[in-house]
């Protein structure tokens, strides 16, 4: 996929916008593409620990992330005075992909139950990490189940800022002309967007429409 993006699209940087894919592939990608700025995504354990008043943090991740050595190493680097209750949310990302609202509700209820029951492992959890980039799409469901006393922490904004910093450090940011600056001030986040899929474009088009409010044709990206 990275080779295809570089060859077909001329990308100047790549964000591996998936915790599971980052855990599985980011190191191999860095070896294969040492000249390409690469930004991975990891569960925001450190920011959550800093924000937690009770020093008890819940973490929602995929099964693959939970089992990965990279996540184990990340967990081991955290503050010893903060407890992390990790829940592997089997099937939740797939339910979000399928836009199955009934299953999303049921699985979200199941995986947050421990935080709501406050057993001895999860007693006092006041901060929950959304450790999969799918999960912020159902933030309203998770927030309603966990209640107003629990803060949800995602990584989207910090990853975007880090990506910009990486581009700026390498002189890869496009210079803003005066008219561009005015456009950006009037329409923050404006820019060109292409949606590509290595498989059937229809599910991505449906997801973009439902979750992001974007109605756009999805291009097929062939893998040679």
N, C-alpha and C positions, 0 to 999 in steps of 0.2 A: 504493500500500500504506500509506504513512504517513497519507494522508487517511482511508483506511478505518479504520485503527487509532485515529485520533483521534476519528472520528465514531462508530464502533461500540463502541469499548472505553474511550474516555476516557483514553487513556494520558497520563501526565504527563511522560514522558521516553521516549526511544527510543535503544536501542543497535543500531547497524548492525553486527551480529555476523558480519561477513564482510570479510576483507581486500580481496577483489575489488570487492565492492559499495561499500565505503568509498572505494576509489580512484576508482571510476566516478561516485559519486553524492553523496558527503557534502557537497561544496561547494554543489551545487544544492539539496540538502535544507535547508541552513542559510539559503540565500537565500529559499526558499519558506516556511520555518517558523522565523522568527527568534525566536519566543516559546517554542519547544519545546527543552528540553535535549536535545542530540544528542551521542552518544558514538560515535566511530568506532573501528575496529580496524585497527592497522597491525603489520607484523612487528616483533618486539621486538629490533631491531638494537642499540639503545643498551644495554639490559640485558645482552645477549649479549656485546657488546664489553667491558663492565665485568667480566664473569665469566670471560672467556677468559684463560687463563694464557699460551697460545701466541700470542695476538693473531691467530689465524686462525679465522674463523667461517664455518660453512656456513649457507646459507639455502634452505629448501624453500618454494616459492611456486607458485601457479597461473600459467599462461601469461599470463592477463589482468593479474594483479598485476605480473608481471615486465616487461610492456610498458608499464605505466602511467606517465605523467609524475610522478604523486604518489609512486610508489615510487622512481623515479629521483632525485627531490628528497630523499626521506628518506635514500637511500643516500649522496647527496652531502654530507649534513650530518653524517655520522659521522666519528669520529676518523681522521685520516690514517695513524696508525700501526697500524691494524687492517685486515687484509685480509678481504674478504667474497667467498665463492664462492657464487654464486646459481645454483640449479638450478630450472628451470621444470618442474613435475611434471605433464605432460599426462596427463589421464585418471585421476589418483589420487583426486581428490575425487568424480568420478563413480562410480568403483569402490566407494568407501566408501558413497555414497548407495545403490548397488545391492546392498550387502552381499555383494559378490563376493570371497570370501576368497582364491580362487586368484589373481585379478587383483591384489588388494591386495598379496599377497606378492610377485608378480612385479614389479610396478611399484615397490614399495618397495625391492626388491633392486636394480633398475636405477638408480633415482635416488640411492641412497646409495653406489653402487659407487665413484664417484670419491673420496668421503671415506674409504672403506676402503682404496683402492689407494694413497692418499697420493701422487698425482702432484705435479708442481711447483706446480700451481695450488692444490691442496688440502692440501699437506703441512702437518702439524701442526694440522689442524682438531680442536679439542677441544670445541667448542660448536656446536650446530646449532639454528637457529631454525625452529620449526614455524609457517611464515608463512601458514597457512590454518586456519580454525577447524575444518575436518574432521580435520586431521592428528593432533591429540591423541587422537582416537578410536582410532587405530591406533598409539598410542605404544609399546605392547608390541612390536609388529612392528618398528618403526623402532629401538627401543632394543636389541632382540636383534641386529639386523643391524649396528648401529654399535658395539655393545659397551659395557662399563661405563666406559671411559675418555672417552666423549663425553657431555656434558650436553645434554639437550634443553630448549629454552626455549619456553614458550607464553605467551599473553597473557590467558588467562581470568581468573585471580585479580586481576592489576593492573587490568584493565578493570572488574571488579566493584567494586573499591575506588574507582576513579575515578568510577564512576557514583554510588556512595553519596555521595562528596564533592560532586558536582555537585548532587544532590538536597538535601543538607544545606545547602549554600551558598544555595540558593533557598528554604529553609524548606519543602521538599516531603516530608521524611521524616515518616511517620506516627508520632505520639507513642506510646511504649510504655506501656501501663498495667501495673500490677504483675503481673497474671496473664499478660500478654503476655511480660514479661521472664522470668518463670519458665518459660513454655513454650519460649521461645527458648533458654534455658540448657539445658533438658532435650532439646530437639530443634533443634540448630543448623541454620539454613537453612530452618526451617519457614515456610510461607506458602502462599498460593493460587497455583495454576498453571493456566493455560489454554493449550491448544495449538490453533493456528489455521493453516489452509492456504488459499491462494488457488487451489489446484488440487485434485487427488484427495487426500482426507485419508488414504487407506490407507498410502502410502509413509512419511508422517511418523509415523503411529501405529506402523508396523513399526520405523522407525529409533529412535523413543523407547523402544520396548520392548527392542530389541536393545542399543543403545549406552548408554542411560541407566537402564535398569531401571524405566521408567515405563510402566505399563499404563493408558492413559487415552484416552477418546474424543477425537478431533480434530474441531474445528468447522471448517466451511467459511466462509471470509471472502470474501464477494462484493466485487468491485471495480466500483463504479458507473461 
